[in-house]
C-alpha cells in the first residue's frame, strides 16, 4: 500500500531576518517546517538560507504598515509568528504603527486564513506605562487577543546571544572608553534570557505544546542589576573599566541629544524604560507561565556570553589568563 506523505506545516515568520528571528527560523527548520520569512528587505535575508534545507526557507517582502503585503504573506499559512519590533522611532517607523497597528494587521490576516498565532511582546509591556515602547507593546497584545483569542503571547526580558544589541554594545564601548555609564545608578533589575531559549518557546507554540490565550513571561535563571550585568561583562572580556553612575536627570539630558542621531545610543523613551525593573512576575511563576513552565531549562549568561564576547578581549580568543 502506497504511503501518503504529508506536506510539512507552513509557518510564516514576520521579522524573521532579525536577531531573534534567525534563531526562531533555525529552531523551526530543525523541526522540518516550511518557513516563509516576511521582512521589509528579503534581499538582505540571505543569511537565513543555510539554516535549513534547499527550498525550506523562503524570504518574501512584507511591511506590517502595508496591510495588503501582510495579507499576501500569510496566504496558505498554518501558523504565523510575529517578531516585528523597533527599539526607537525613525521616519514612518513609529511605535504605534509597528507595535499596535502592525500587530493587529498580522492577527487579522492570521485569523482570515485560519492560522495559529504566536506574538512576541516584551517584559514590561504596560497599558499605563510612561514609555511609548512599553505602552504600545501592551496595546499590541490587546489587539492580538481581541482578534485571535487563543493566540500565544511571549514576553521576553532582555535577549542575549551572539548578535545581541545589549552586551555587544557595552563590550564594544569598553574597548575604547575607560568608563561605562550606569544609568540611574545601575540599580534597575533585569532577567536576561538566552535568545535560543526564546526561540525554543516559539517553536513549542508552533508545535501546539503551549496553551493559547495566555501571556508567558520569559526570563533567564538570574536576576541581575544593570551594574551587575556590566560587572559580569567586564570579567568575561577581561578588562577593567570604571563604572560611572549617571543620575536620571543627566541621562535624560544626554538622551535628548543622542536621540537626534540616526541610530541613537540612547533615547528619552529608553531612559523611561530603564526606570522600571524588567523581571518575571511572581504571578507568572505561580501560574507556570515561564520558560520552566514550558519545559525549557533557561541558560545563564555565564555559560553563553563567553562564547561570543571573547572577541572584545585585548587579544581576542588568544588572550591568556593571568597567573593567580
Secondary structure, DSSP 8 states (H G I E B T S, - for coil): ---------EEEEETTTSHHHHHHHHHHHHTT-EEEEEES-GGG-GGGGGGSSTTTEEEEE--TTSHHHHHHHTTT-SEEEE----SS-BTTB-HIIIIIIHHHHHHHHHHHHT-EEEEE--TT--TT-SSHHHHHHHHHHHHHHHH-TT-EEEEE-SEESTT-SSHHHHHHHHHH-SEEEEETTS--EE--EEHHHHHHHHHHHHHT-S-SSEEEEE--S--EEHHHHHHHHHHHHT---EEEEE-HHHHHHHHHHHTTSTT-S--HHHHHHHTS-B---HHHHHTT-STGGGT-----HHHHTHHHHGGGSTTGGG------
